[in-house]
Amino acid sequence: MSSNATPTAEVRPFPNPKIAPATEAPNAPTEPAISPPAEAPTKKKRSARFLLLPIIALGLLGAAA
């Protein structure tokens, strides 16, 4: 370390922020926006349990008779 170094930090000025030029707001469209067509609700996916449960139940009822 050099003996002539100061114990305080060197303070540098922060650069000025660049200010974007002000722009005019775009004109609002006079026509109403066309909404996309309504989508049909998707069918609920059935799990294997709901498919196999009635088959197993019928098999057990048939075996018990």
OpenMM code with the backbone's topology and positions (N, CA, C; nanometers):
from openmm import Vec3, app, unit

residues = "MET SER SER ASN ALA THR PRO THR ALA GLU VAL ARG PRO PHE PRO ASN PRO LYS ILE ALA PRO ALA THR GLU ALA PRO ASN ALA PRO THR GLU PRO ALA ILE SER PRO PRO ALA GLU ALA PRO THR LYS LYS LYS ARG SER ALA ARG PHE LEU LEU LEU PRO ILE ILE ALA LEU GLY LEU LEU GLY ALA ALA ALA".split()
positions = [
    Vec3(0.0840, -0.1174, 0.0000),
    Vec3(0.0000, 0.0000, 0.0000),
    Vec3(0.0882, 0.1232, 0.0000),
    Vec3(0.0425, 0.2216, -0.0701),
    Vec3(0.1206, 0.3451, -0.0710),
    Vec3(0.0803, 0.4310, 0.0475),
    Vec3(0.1725, 0.5078, 0.0958),
    Vec3(0.1471, 0.5869, 0.2159),
    Vec3(0.0659, 0.7127, 0.1868),
    Vec3(0.0587, 0.7564, 0.0592),
    Vec3(-0.0150, 0.8787, 0.0295),
    Vec3(-0.1587, 0.8508, -0.0160),
    Vec3(-0.2093, 0.7282, 0.0023),
    Vec3(-0.3477, 0.6960, -0.0329),
    Vec3(-0.4404, 0.7477, 0.0768),
    Vec3(-0.5488, 0.8107, 0.0371),
    Vec3(-0.6431, 0.8649, 0.1350),
    Vec3(-0.7388, 0.7550, 0.1797),
    Vec3(-0.7840, 0.7560, 0.3038),
    Vec3(-0.8743, 0.6518, 0.3528),
    Vec3(-1.0178, 0.6678, 0.3024),
    Vec3(-1.0522, 0.7778, 0.2372),
    Vec3(-1.1891, 0.7973, 0.1890),
    Vec3(-1.1983, 0.7541, 0.0436),
    Vec3(-1.3167, 0.7157, 0.0035),
    Vec3(-1.3392, 0.6712, -0.1335),
    Vec3(-1.3537, 0.7917, -0.2250),
    Vec3(-1.3156, 0.7704, -0.3483),
    Vec3(-1.3287, 0.8772, -0.4470),
    Vec3(-1.4747, 0.8839, -0.4907),
    Vec3(-1.5316, 1.0013, -0.4905),
    Vec3(-1.6717, 1.0186, -0.5266),
    Vec3(-1.6777, 1.0721, -0.6683),
    Vec3(-1.7493, 0.9988, -0.7522),
    Vec3(-1.7660, 1.0421, -0.8913),
    Vec3(-1.9122, 1.0789, -0.9127),
    Vec3(-1.9386, 1.1810, -0.9914),
    Vec3(-2.0791, 1.2168, -1.0179),
    Vec3(-2.1451, 1.1107, -1.1059),
    Vec3(-2.2682, 1.0817, -1.0730),
    Vec3(-2.3434, 0.9838, -1.1508),
    Vec3(-2.3828, 1.0476, -1.2831),
    Vec3(-2.3748, 0.9734, -1.3956),
    Vec3(-2.4120, 1.0338, -1.5242),
    Vec3(-2.5607, 1.0696, -1.5270),
    Vec3(-2.5910, 1.1773, -1.5948),
    Vec3(-2.7299, 1.2222, -1.6044),
    Vec3(-2.8108, 1.1207, -1.6849),
    Vec3(-2.9321, 1.0915, -1.6407),
    Vec3(-3.0146, 0.9965, -1.7166),
    Vec3(-3.0599, 1.0599, -1.8477),
    Vec3(-3.0678, 0.9766, -1.9498),
    Vec3(-3.1149, 1.0258, -2.0793),
    Vec3(-3.2668, 1.0320, -2.0749),
    Vec3(-3.3194, 1.1477, -2.1050),
    Vec3(-3.4637, 1.1676, -2.1025),
    Vec3(-3.5161, 1.1457, -2.2436),
    Vec3(-3.6118, 1.0546, -2.2574),
    Vec3(-3.6702, 1.0261, -2.3875),
    Vec3(-3.7590, 1.1432, -2.4279),
    Vec3(-3.7578, 1.1784, -2.5551),
    Vec3(-3.8444, 1.2887, -2.5985),
    Vec3(-3.9912, 1.2496, -2.5850),
    Vec3(-4.0717, 1.3459, -2.5473),
    Vec3(-4.2146, 1.3200, -2.5297),
    Vec3(-4.2789, 1.2984, -2.6659),
    Vec3(-4.3610, 1.1965, -2.6757),
    Vec3(-4.4314, 1.1677, -2.8006),
    Vec3(-4.5804, 1.1809, -2.7754),
    Vec3(-4.6526, 1.2084, -2.8813),
    Vec3(-4.7970, 1.2211, -2.8694),
    Vec3(-4.8588, 1.0826, -2.8598),
    Vec3(-4.9680, 1.0739, -2.7874),
    Vec3(-5.0386, 0.9470, -2.7750),
    Vec3(-5.1062, 0.9159, -2.9080),
    Vec3(-5.1072, 0.7894, -2.9497),
    Vec3(-5.1741, 0.7549, -3.0756),
    Vec3(-5.3247, 0.7755, -3.0628),
    Vec3(-5.3867, 0.8056, -3.1738),
    Vec3(-5.5314, 0.8274, -3.1737),
    Vec3(-5.6026, 0.6967, -3.1408),
    Vec3(-5.7069, 0.7063, -3.0610),
    Vec3(-5.7842, 0.5881, -3.0253),
    Vec3(-5.8643, 0.5434, -3.1472),
    Vec3(-5.8730, 0.4133, -3.1721),
    Vec3(-5.9501, 0.3669, -3.2882),
    Vec3(-6.0982, 0.3974, -3.2689),
    Vec3(-6.1619, 0.4454, -3.3753),
    Vec3(-6.3033, 0.4790, -3.3668),
    Vec3(-6.3899, 0.3552, -3.3830),
    Vec3(-6.3377, 0.2509, -3.4513),
    Vec3(-6.4143, 0.1284, -3.4700),
    Vec3(-6.3950, 0.0387, -3.3478),
    Vec3(-6.5011, -0.0259, -3.3025),
    Vec3(-6.4817, -0.1195, -3.1911),
    Vec3(-6.4009, -0.2401, -3.2382),
    Vec3(-6.3167, -0.2893, -3.1534),
    Vec3(-6.2340, -0.4045, -3.1895),
    Vec3(-6.3225, -0.5273, -3.2038),
    Vec3(-6.2938, -0.6068, -3.3044),
    Vec3(-6.3714, -0.7281, -3.3279),
    Vec3(-6.3227, -0.8343, -3.2304),
    Vec3(-6.4155, -0.8837, -3.1498),
    Vec3(-6.3770, -0.9848, -3.0514),
    Vec3(-6.3678, -1.1207, -3.1202),
    Vec3(-6.2764, -1.2060, -3.0762),
    Vec3(-6.2650, -1.3383, -3.1372),
    Vec3(-6.3892, -1.4201, -3.1060),
    Vec3(-6.4246, -1.5134, -3.1930),
    Vec3(-6.5448, -1.5933, -3.1680),
    Vec3(-6.5288, -1.6754, -3.0405),
    Vec3(-6.6403, -1.6934, -2.9733),
    Vec3(-6.6374, -1.7676, -2.8471),
    Vec3(-6.6022, -1.9131, -2.8754),
    Vec3(-6.5104, -1.9670, -2.7969),
    Vec3(-6.4689, -2.1052, -2.8161),
    Vec3(-6.5646, -2.1980, -2.7426),
    Vec3(-6.5894, -2.3134, -2.8036),
    Vec3(-6.6745, -2.4121, -2.7393),
    Vec3(-6.6006, -2.4690, -2.6191),
    Vec3(-6.6713, -2.4950, -2.5109),
    Vec3(-6.6026, -2.5521, -2.3942),
    Vec3(-6.5449, -2.6891, -2.4285),
    Vec3(-6.4253, -2.7137, -2.3821),
    Vec3(-6.3609, -2.8411, -2.4121),
    Vec3(-6.4243, -2.9510, -2.3287),
    Vec3(-6.4268, -3.0697, -2.3854),
    Vec3(-6.4844, -3.1823, -2.3133),
    Vec3(-6.3910, -3.2224, -2.2009),
    Vec3(-6.4501, -3.2610, -2.0905),
    Vec3(-6.3713, -3.3010, -1.9749),
    Vec3(-6.3081, -3.4371, -2.0030),
    Vec3(-6.1789, -3.4452, -1.9784),
    Vec3(-6.1095, -3.5723, -2.0001),
    Vec3(-6.1448, -3.6676, -1.8870),
    Vec3(-6.1710, -3.7911, -1.9237),
    Vec3(-6.2050, -3.8915, -1.8242),
    Vec3(-6.0809, -3.9743, -1.7949),
    Vec3(-6.0619, -4.0033, -1.6700),
    Vec3(-5.9466, -4.0839, -1.6319),
    Vec3(-5.9806, -4.2314, -1.6481),
    Vec3(-5.8794, -4.3154, -1.6387),
    Vec3(-5.8982, -4.4595, -1.6533),
    Vec3(-5.9854, -4.5151, -1.5415),
    Vec3(-5.9825, -4.4517, -1.4256),
    Vec3(-6.0625, -4.4986, -1.3125),
    Vec3(-6.2113, -4.4945, -1.3467),
    Vec3(-6.2564, -4.3869, -1.4082),
    Vec3(-6.3983, -4.3747, -1.4410),
    Vec3(-6.4384, -4.4686, -1.5538),
    Vec3(-6.3432, -4.5124, -1.6332),
    Vec3(-6.3734, -4.6074, -1.7395),
    Vec3(-6.3770, -4.7498, -1.6852),
    Vec3(-6.2839, -4.7842, -1.5982),
    Vec3(-6.2724, -4.9215, -1.5500),
    Vec3(-6.3633, -4.9530, -1.4325),
    Vec3(-6.4003, -4.8557, -1.3535),
    Vec3(-6.4808, -4.8810, -1.2341),
    Vec3(-6.6158, -4.9466, -1.2659),
    Vec3(-6.6917, -4.8995, -1.3636),
    Vec3(-6.8187, -4.9683, -1.3937),
    Vec3(-6.7979, -5.1096, -1.4470),
    Vec3(-6.6911, -5.1310, -1.5227),
    Vec3(-6.6645, -5.2645, -1.5774),
    Vec3(-6.6322, -5.3617, -1.4642),
    Vec3(-6.5505, -5.3175, -1.3697),
    Vec3(-6.5149, -5.4025, -1.2559),
    Vec3(-6.6377, -5.4280, -1.1692),
    Vec3(-6.7194, -5.3259, -1.1489),
    Vec3(-6.8405, -5.3419, -1.0676),
    Vec3(-6.9355, -5.4425, -1.1323),
    Vec3(-6.9522, -5.4365, -1.2633),
    Vec3(-7.0393, -5.5325, -1.3316),
    Vec3(-6.9818, -5.6732, -1.3225),
    Vec3(-6.8505, -5.6854, -1.3318),
    Vec3(-6.7879, -5.8174, -1.3194),
    Vec3(-6.8078, -5.8765, -1.1811),
    Vec3(-6.7954, -5.7936, -1.0778),
    Vec3(-6.8169, -5.8427, -0.9415),
    Vec3(-6.9631, -5.8815, -0.9183),
    Vec3(-7.0549, -5.8045, -0.9734),
    Vec3(-7.1967, -5.8378, -0.9585),
    Vec3(-7.2300, -5.9669, -1.0325),
    Vec3(-7.1691, -5.9854, -1.1494),
    Vec3(-7.1932, -6.1084, -1.2254),
    Vec3(-7.1347, -6.2298, -1.1555),
    Vec3(-7.0202, -6.2139, -1.0919),
    Vec3(-6.9574, -6.3264, -1.0226),
    Vec3(-7.0334, -6.3613, -0.8952),
    Vec3(-7.0964, -6.2651, -0.8333),
    Vec3(-7.1693, -6.2896, -0.7094),
    Vec3(-7.3022, -6.3594, -0.7357),
    Vec3(-7.3561, -6.3483, -0.8541),
    Vec3(-7.4878, -6.4059, -0.8832),
    Vec3(-7.4833, -6.5539, -0.9092),
] * unit.nanometer
topology = app.Topology()
chain = topology.addChain("A")
for resn in residues:
    res = topology.addResidue(resn, chain)
    for name in ("N", "CA", "C"):
        topology.addAtom(name, app.Element.getBySymbol(name[0]), res)
